[in-house]
Amino acid sequence: MVLRIDLSNVKIRKEKLSKELAEKYLGGNGFGVRILYDEVVPGIDPLSPSNKIAFVTGPLCGTVLPIAVKFGAYAKSPLTGILGESFSSGLFAEKLKNAGYDILIIEGRAEEPVYIKISDEQVEVKDARFLWGKTCWETEDVLKDEFGTKRIGTLTIGPAGEKLVKFACVTVDRYRQLGRTGIGCIMGSKNLKAIAVNGSQGIEVANPDALRELAKETVKRSSGPEIEHHRVYGTMGTVEISSEQNAFPTRNWQASSFEGAQEMGVEAMFEKTFVRDVGCVDRCPIACGKLNVVKDGPYKGATVVGPEYQTAYALGSNCGINDIRAIVKANEVCDQLGIDTISGGCAVAFAMECFEKGLLSVHEIGDLELRFGDPEAVLRTLRMIASREGIGNLLAEGIRKASQELGLQELAVHVKGLDCPGYDARTLKGTALQYAVSSRGACHLRARVQVPELRGVVDYSEIEGKGKLVKDREDLFSLFDSMIVCKFALPIFDMSEMTKAYKYATGIEASAKQLLTVGERITNLERLFNAREGISRKDDSLPKKVTDPNQERFTGKEQLEKMLDDYYDARGWDRKTGLPRKEKLIELGLERG
């Protein structure tokens, strides 16, 4: 079922989910991209009422399978101007599905702040003026009081979303986020403060007994060595490894390793802030989340489920911060104000390098001392971004626009307007390619070619074979994001399990090849969507800090061009334009878009 809400006229519609959409695009990522392609007019302003947000679940969501609790959000991004997407987990997806909805589409713009309340069949658009100005956490507390239970799914924006910070995130169930590409900004532009849902109808599957047995097997395998690293250390276990491998961007990518990695890495976390393991939902067998509470010092009491590796990079090494307690505090500030930790941290790091090189005037920064290694400067700047005060007003536009305004594009590390994540594309050649071609801008999750399971299988430092590797991994994870299944579960949940789960849930039998073809179809449709916004080979590029040969490590432009050729060949795309060939579109059933 599709729930469609037009905020302009408070029109609520419930539509039957198309069988063709379900079979050709499965769910999640496939649904989101197809909806945007069909319903969002090319060239529109992302902040106009004409833009839409699609919150999408997958066919396995809400079932007994404990690794399928995520959902996606899709809109034309206000930060990049192209495909915007973000994924999160928590109760929201299950509650939405249990209310009877696979997809929630938000259209139009409310005249005054509103929030949406969903209780099974009852859907209401309610006055949120009394919530405007509150933090994400404060808003969530009010909504839970209204429902009379904490067991609801919530999406909230904070002051950053209200102020239309281009990388504003959406906080999900307090400690999770729809982080990337500015989905919180889109909600703010629609005067939509929050969504709260409590579904209780249950979910029917084709073969519940078989799916239950598969879920039990998955839980059993999760205790094995295949995913021990994520289970024990979470993503923070990557900090010291990346730094030792010269793949940990530091001080706005001025270096590839951080001398303070041990002081802000996983061992420091366990010693100074760690409380307990936390899963996306209670029954998650991996429980890679880590609840951290600062126990002493100026940031005593700061609490997050995190920081994740990417947060530790963006608010830690990239800003020269080596104190895990300060990073936890900065993480908390971002979560409450509704700021993506990656883009927020990268914006601060960019400003710090500009300041230290004397490239910002007193008029631009006032009395702000933006020096690497100063946690108070990080916290103050994040708050200025959320309130659009002083230099924060410029940084709130994202580093691409901020660097253009300042004439300092060579210091901005992004692809297509999206800040680069914390795997150094100068050292990791496959990562360089995946950043360049990713449909939402620089992304470490689209192909995940930097992950430990590929260590020893591929040579990270070589460009050979990376085109096909990235293509195949993109299609695989497009499938994972459509089902939607946690990517961390891949070592214990391969294509054999995927085909079984799909059959047991939907009753449809599909081979691994057929499902991967769906992943390829979706990836090609993403490219078609971006092509309508002007994206072509010229945009599959890397920032100067990655390609500059006047540094110890770099991925040269010639290397990138060779990998792009190989990637386009593997995809069946035209080398000159970087766009899908007609033959490929016909093969995938996309000849009409």
C-alpha positions in Angstrom: 0.0 0.0 0.0 1.1 3.5 -0.8 0.2 6.4 1.5 0.4 9.7 -0.2 0.0 13.0 1.7 -0.2 16.4 -0.1 0.6 19.0 2.6 -0.5 21.9 0.4 -4.2 21.0 0.6 -4.0 18.3 3.4 -5.1 15.6 0.9 -4.5 12.0 2.1 -4.7 9.2 -0.4 -4.2 5.5 -0.1 -3.2 3.6 -3.3 -2.6 0.0 -4.1 1.0 -0.9 -4.7 1.6 -1.7 -8.4 2.5 -5.3 -9.1 4.7 -4.2 -11.9 6.6 -1.8 -9.6 7.0 -4.6 -7.0 8.3 -7.2 -9.4 10.6 -4.9 -11.4 12.0 -2.9 -8.5 11.4 -5.0 -5.4 11.2 -2.2 -2.8 13.5 0.3 -1.0 16.0 1.7 -3.4 14.1 0.5 -6.4 10.8 2.1 -5.3 12.5 5.4 -4.3 14.3 5.9 -7.6 11.4 4.9 -9.7 9.1 7.3 -7.9 11.5 10.2 -8.3 12.0 9.4 -12.0 8.3 9.2 -12.7 7.0 12.1 -10.5 9.7 14.7 -10.0 10.0 17.1 -12.9 13.5 17.6 -14.2 15.1 20.9 -13.3 12.9 21.8 -10.4 14.2 23.7 -7.4 14.7 21.0 -4.7 13.1 23.3 -2.1 10.0 23.9 -4.2 6.7 22.3 -3.2 7.0 20.2 -6.4 9.8 18.2 -4.9 8.7 15.0 -3.2 10.0 12.8 -0.4 9.4 9.0 -0.7 10.0 7.0 2.5 10.3 3.4 1.4 10.5 0.0 3.0 11.5 -3.4 1.5 9.7 -6.7 1.1 11.5 -8.2 4.1 10.9 -5.3 6.5 8.9 -6.0 9.6 9.2 -9.8 9.2 11.0 -12.1 11.6 14.3 -11.6 9.7 16.3 -9.4 12.1 18.7 -8.0 9.6 15.9 -6.3 7.6 14.8 -3.3 9.6 16.0 -0.4 7.5 14.2 2.0 5.3 15.2 4.6 2.7 14.3 8.3 2.0 14.4 9.7 -1.5 14.1 13.3 -2.9 15.9 15.6 -5.3 18.8 16.7 -3.1 19.1 20.4 -2.0 22.8 19.9 -1.4 23.7 18.3 -4.8 20.8 19.0 -7.1 20.7 15.4 -8.2 19.4 12.1 -6.7 19.1 12.4 -3.0 18.9 9.3 -0.8 19.6 8.2 2.7 19.0 5.1 4.8 18.3 4.5 8.4 17.0 1.9 10.8 15.0 1.8 14.0 11.3 1.2 14.7 10.0 3.6 12.0 10.2 1.1 9.2 8.6 -1.7 11.1 5.8 0.5 12.5 5.1 1.9 9.0 4.9 -1.5 7.5 2.7 -2.8 10.4 0.4 0.2 9.8 -0.1 -1.3 6.3 2.1 1.0 4.2 5.1 0.0 2.0 5.7 3.6 0.8 4.9 7.0 2.3 5.1 9.9 -0.2 5.1 13.6 1.0 4.1 16.2 -1.5 3.5 20.0 -1.5 4.2 22.4 1.3 2.1 23.2 4.4 1.4 26.9 5.1 2.3 26.5 8.8 4.5 23.9 10.6 2.8 20.5 10.8 3.5 17.0 11.8 2.0 13.7 10.6 0.5 11.2 13.0 -0.2 7.7 11.7 -2.0 5.1 13.8 -2.8 2.2 11.5 -5.7 3.4 9.3 -5.9 6.7 11.0 -3.7 9.4 9.4 -3.7 13.0 10.6 -1.8 16.2 9.7 -1.6 18.2 12.9 -0.4 21.6 13.9 3.3 21.7 14.9 3.8 25.4 15.6 4.4 24.5 19.2 7.2 22.1 18.2 9.0 24.6 15.8 12.4 25.5 17.3 12.7 22.4 19.4 15.6 20.0 19.0 15.1 16.5 17.4 15.2 14.9 20.8 12.7 17.3 22.4 10.3 16.8 19.6 10.5 13.1 19.8 9.8 13.2 23.6 6.6 15.2 22.9 5.4 12.8 20.3 5.9 9.8 22.5 4.0 11.5 25.3 1.1 12.1 22.9 1.0 8.4 21.9 1.5 7.3 25.4 4.2 4.9 24.6 7.9 4.9 23.6 7.4 2.1 21.1 6.6 4.3 18.2 8.6 5.2 15.1 9.6 8.8 14.8 11.2 11.1 12.2 12.1 14.6 13.5 14.0 17.6 12.2 15.8 20.1 14.4 16.7 23.7 14.0 19.1 22.9 11.1 16.2 21.5 9.0 13.9 24.4 9.9 16.7 26.9 8.8 17.1 24.9 5.5 20.7 23.9 6.1 21.4 22.0 2.9 22.8 19.0 4.7 20.2 18.9 7.5 19.5 15.3 8.5 16.4 13.6 10.0 16.8 12.0 13.4 15.1 8.6 13.6 14.1 7.2 17.0 16.6 9.5 18.8 19.9 7.8 17.9 19.6 6.9 14.2 19.7 9.3 11.3 18.7 9.8 7.6 22.0 11.6 7.3 23.2 12.2 3.8 22.0 14.5 1.0 19.8 16.9 3.0 16.5 15.0 3.5 16.0 17.1 6.7 16.2 20.3 4.6 13.5 19.0 2.3 11.2 18.3 5.3 11.9 21.8 6.6 11.1 23.3 3.2 7.7 21.6 3.4 7.1 22.9 7.0 7.1 19.3 8.1 8.5 19.0 11.6 8.0 15.3 12.3 6.3 12.0 11.4 5.2 9.6 14.1 3.8 6.2 13.3 2.4 3.3 15.4 1.3 0.3 13.4 -0.1 -2.9 14.9 -1.7 -4.9 12.1 1.1 -7.4 11.5 2.6 -8.5 8.2 1.6 -11.5 6.1 4.3 -13.5 4.3 4.0 -16.4 1.8 5.8 -19.0 3.9 6.1 -17.9 7.6 7.6 -21.2 8.8 10.4 -21.3 6.3 11.2 -17.6 6.8 11.3 -18.2 10.6 13.8 -21.0 10.1 15.9 -18.9 7.8 15.9 -16.1 10.5 17.1 -18.6 13.1 19.9 -19.7 10.8 20.9 -16.1 10.2 21.0 -15.4 14.0 23.1 -18.5 14.6 25.6 -17.6 11.9 25.9 -14.0 13.3 27.8 -15.4 16.3 30.5 -16.7 14.1 33.8 -15.1 13.0 32.6 -13.7 9.7 31.1 -10.6 11.3 32.9 -10.6 14.6 34.7 -7.4 13.9 31.5 -5.4 13.5 29.8 -7.3 16.3 32.5 -6.5 18.8 33.9 -3.2 17.7 31.2 -1.7 15.6 32.4 0.6 12.8 34.8 2.4 15.2 37.1 -0.7 14.9 38.2 0.7 11.5 39.8 3.9 12.9 43.2 2.6 13.8 43.3 0.3 10.7 42.6 3.1 8.3 45.1 5.4 9.8 47.8 2.7 9.7 47.0 2.0 6.0 47.2 5.8 5.2 43.6 5.8 4.3 42.3 8.0 7.1 41.8 11.6 5.9 43.1 14.2 8.4 42.8 18.0 8.7 40.6 18.5 5.7 42.5 15.9 3.7 45.9 17.5 4.2 47.2 14.1 5.4 46.2 10.4 5.1 46.9 9.2 8.6 46.2 10.7 12.1 48.7 10.8 14.8 45.9 10.9 17.3 44.1 7.9 16.0 44.6 5.8 19.2 43.4 8.5 21.5 40.0 8.8 19.6 39.8 5.2 18.3 38.0 2.1 19.5 40.2 1.3 22.4 39.9 4.8 23.7 36.1 4.5 23.3 36.0 1.3 25.3 38.1 2.8 28.1 36.5 6.3 28.4 32.9 6.3 27.1 31.5 2.9 26.2 28.4 1.6 28.1 26.9 -1.3 26.1 26.2 -2.7 22.6 23.0 -1.6 20.9 21.2 -3.1 17.9 19.1 -1.2 15.3 16.2 -3.0 17.0 16.3 -5.1 20.1 16.4 -8.4 18.2 19.4 -7.5 15.9 22.0 -10.2 16.3 24.9 -8.0 15.2 24.3 -5.1 17.5 27.1 -3.0 15.9 25.9 0.2 17.6 27.8 1.3 20.7 26.1 3.4 23.4 28.6 5.9 24.6 28.3 8.3 27.5 31.0 10.8 28.5 31.8 10.2 32.1 34.0 13.1 33.1 35.4 16.4 31.9 33.7 19.4 30.2 31.4 17.2 28.1 30.2 14.9 30.9 26.8 13.4 30.2 27.0 13.7 26.4 25.3 10.6 25.1 25.0 8.9 21.7 24.7 5.6 20.0 28.0 6.1 18.2 30.1 7.7 17.1 30.3 5.7 13.9 33.6 5.5 12.0 32.4 8.2 9.5 31.6 10.5 12.4 34.9 9.9 14.0 36.6 10.8 10.7 34.5 13.9 10.0 34.3 15.4 13.5 37.6 13.8 14.6 40.6 13.4 12.4 39.4 15.7 9.7 39.1 18.5 12.3 42.3 17.4 14.1 40.4 16.3 17.2 41.9 13.4 19.1 39.6 13.2 22.2 36.9 10.6 21.9 34.9 12.5 24.5 34.8 15.7 22.4 33.8 13.6 19.4 30.9 12.1 21.3 29.8 15.6 22.3 30.0 16.9 18.7 28.0 13.8 17.6 25.3 14.6 20.2 25.1 18.2 19.1 24.6 17.1 15.5 22.0 14.6 16.4 20.0 17.1 18.4 20.2 20.0 16.0 19.7 17.7 12.9 23.0 18.0 11.1 24.6 15.2 9.1 27.9 14.4 10.9 29.8 13.8 7.7 28.9 17.0 5.9 28.9 19.0 9.1 32.3 17.9 10.1 33.7 18.4 6.5 32.3 21.9 6.5 34.0 22.7 9.7 37.3 21.1 8.5 37.1 23.1 5.3 36.6 26.4 7.2 39.5 25.5 9.6 42.0 25.0 6.7 40.8 28.3 5.2 41.3 30.1 8.5 44.7 28.6 9.2 45.9 29.7 5.8 44.6 33.2 6.3 42.0 32.9 3.6 39.0 34.1 5.7 38.4 37.7 6.6 37.4 39.1 10.0 34.1 40.1 8.3 33.5 36.5 7.5 34.3 34.9 10.8 34.2 37.6 13.4 35.9 36.5 16.6 35.8 32.8 15.7 39.1 31.0 16.0 38.9 28.1 13.6 42.0 26.0 14.5 42.4 22.3 13.9 42.4 20.4 17.2 40.1 22.8 19.0 36.8 21.0 20.1 35.2 24.2 21.2 35.7 25.7 17.7 34.0 22.6 16.2 31.0 22.8 18.6 30.6 26.5 18.1 30.7 26.3 14.3 28.2 23.4 14.3 25.8 25.6 16.3 26.4 28.5 14.0 25.6 26.3 11.0 22.3 25.1 12.5 21.3 28.7 13.2 22.8 30.1 10.0 24.7 32.7 12.1 27.9 34.3 10.8 30.1 32.0 8.8 27.6 29.3 9.6 25.2 30.8 7.0 27.7 30.2 4.2 28.8 26.8 5.5 25.1 25.7 5.7 25.0 25.8 1.9 27.6 23.0 1.7 31.2 23.1 0.9 30.8 23.1 -2.9 28.8 26.4 -2.8 30.8 27.8 0.1 34.1 27.2 -1.7 32.7 28.7 -4.9 31.6 31.9 -3.0 35.0 32.2 -1.4 37.0 31.3 -4.6 38.6 28.3 -2.8 37.3 25.4 -4.7 40.7 23.6 -4.5 40.3 23.1 -0.7 36.8 21.6 -0.9 36.7 17.8 -0.9 33.5 16.6 -2.6 32.1 14.8 -5.6 29.0 16.3 -7.2 28.5 18.4 -4.1 28.5 15.6 -1.6 31.4 15.6 0.9 33.8 12.7 0.6 33.5 10.1 3.4 36.5 8.9 5.5 38.2 6.4 3.2 41.1 8.1 1.5 40.6 7.9 -2.3 44.3 8.7 -2.8 45.4 5.4 -1.3 42.3 3.2 -2.2 41.9 3.2 -6.0 38.6 1.4 -6.1 37.3 3.9 -3.5 38.3 6.7 -5.8 36.3 5.2 -8.7 33.2 4.5 -6.5 33.3 8.1 -5.2 33.5 9.4 -8.8 30.6 7.4 -10.2 28.2 7.1 -7.2 24.8 8.3 -8.1 24.3 10.5 -5.0 27.8 12.0 -5.0 30.8 10.7 -3.1 29.6 7.6 -1.3 31.3 4.7 0.6 28.2 2.5 0.7 27.3 2.3 -3.0 29.9 -0.4 -3.7 31.8 -0.9 -0.4 35.0 -1.8 -2.2 37.0 -0.7 0.9 35.6 -3.4 3.2 37.7 -6.0 5.1 36.2 -9.0 3.2 37.9 -7.8 0.0 41.3 -7.6 1.7 43.6 -10.1 0.1 41.1 -10.6 -2.8 41.8 -7.3 -4.5 44.8 -5.0 -4.4 43.6 -1.7 -3.1 46.5 0.2 -4.6 46.0 -1.0 -8.2 43.6 0.3 -10.8 43.3 -2.9 -12.8 39.9 -4.6 -12.5 38.3 -1.8 -10.5 35.8 -0.9 -13.2 34.1 -4.3 -13.1 34.5 -4.7 -9.4 32.7 -1.4 -8.7 30.0 -2.2 -11.2 29.3 -5.6 -9.7 29.4 -4.3 -6.2 27.0 -1.4 -7.0 24.5 -3.8 -8.5 24.8 -6.1 -5.5 24.2 -3.4 -3.0 21.5 -1.8 -5.0 19.7 -5.1 -4.5 20.5 -5.1 -0.8 19.1 -1.6 -0.5 16.0 -2.6 -2.3 15.2 -5.7 -0.3 16.3 -3.8 2.3 19.0 -5.9 4.1 21.8 -4.7 6.3 25.0 -4.6 4.4 27.0 -5.7 7.4 25.2 -9.1 7.1 26.6 -9.9 3.7 29.3 -12.4 5.0 26.5 -14.4 6.6 23.6 -13.6 4.1 24.7 -14.2 0.6 22.7 -14.4 -2.6 21.5 -18.0 -1.8 19.9 -16.7 1.4 18.6 -13.6 -0.4 16.7 -15.7 -3.0 15.2 -17.9 -0.2 14.1 -14.9 1.8 12.5 -13.2 -1.2 10.6 -16.4 -2.0 9.5 -17.1 1.6 8.3 -13.5 2.0 6.6 -12.8 -1.3 5.9 -16.3 -2.8 7.9 -15.2 -6.0 10.7 -17.5 -7.1 13.7 -15.6 -8.6 17.2 -16.7 -9.2 20.3 -14.9 -8.0 20.9 -13.7 -11.5 17.4 -12.3 -11.9 17.6 -10.4 -8.6 21.0 -9.0 -9.5 19.5 -7.8 -12.8 17.0 -5.9 -10.8 20.0 -4.2 -9.0 21.5 -3.4 -12.4 18.2 -2.0 -13.6 17.9 0.3 -10.6 21.5 1.6 -11.0 20.9 2.4 -14.6 17.7 4.2 -13.7 19.6 6.3 -11.2 21.9 7.4 -14.0 19.0 8.3 -16.2 17.5 10.5 -13.4 20.8 12.3 -12.9 21.3 12.6 -16.7 18.1 14.7 -16.8 19.8 17.0 -14.3 22.8 17.4 -16.5 25.1 14.7 -15.1 27.5 13.0 -17.6 31.1 11.8 -17.7 32.5 15.2 -17.0 30.9 15.0 -13.5 32.4 11.7 -12.7 35.5 13.4 -11.3 37.5 13.7 -8.1 38.5 16.7 -6.0 41.9 18.3 -6.6 43.2 17.1 -3.2 42.8 13.5 -4.5 44.3 14.0 -8.0 47.0 16.5 -7.2 50.4 14.9 -8.0 52.2 17.3 -5.7 51.6 15.2 -2.7 52.9 11.9 -1.3 49.8 9.9 -2.4 47.3 10.7 -5.1 45.0 9.1 -7.6 46.0 10.8 -10.9 43.5 12.0 -13.5 45.0 9.5 -16.0 44.3 6.6 -13.5 40.7 7.8 -13.0 40.1 8.1 -16.7 41.3 4.5 -17.2 39.1 3.2 -14.5 36.1 5.2 -15.9 36.6 3.6 -19.3 36.7 0.2 -17.7 33.6 0.9 -15.6 31.6 2.2 -18.5 32.6 -0.8 -20.6 31.5 -3.1 -17.8 28.2 -1.2 -17.5 27.5 -1.1 -21.3 27.6 2.7 -21.1 29.0 5.1 -23.7 32.6 6.0 -22.9 32.3 9.5 -24.2 29.1 10.5 -22.4 29.1 8.1 -19.5 25.4 7.4 -20.2 23.7 4.0 -20.8 23.6 2.9 -24.3 20.3 2.2 -26.0 21.1 -1.6 -26.1 21.6 -1.7 -22.4 18.3 0.1 -21.7 16.4 -2.3 -23.9 18.1 -5.2 -22.2 16.9 -3.9 -18.8 13.4 -2.8 -19.9 14.3 0.8 -19.5 14.0 1.9 -23.2 11.2 4.3 -22.2 12.9 5.4 -19.0 
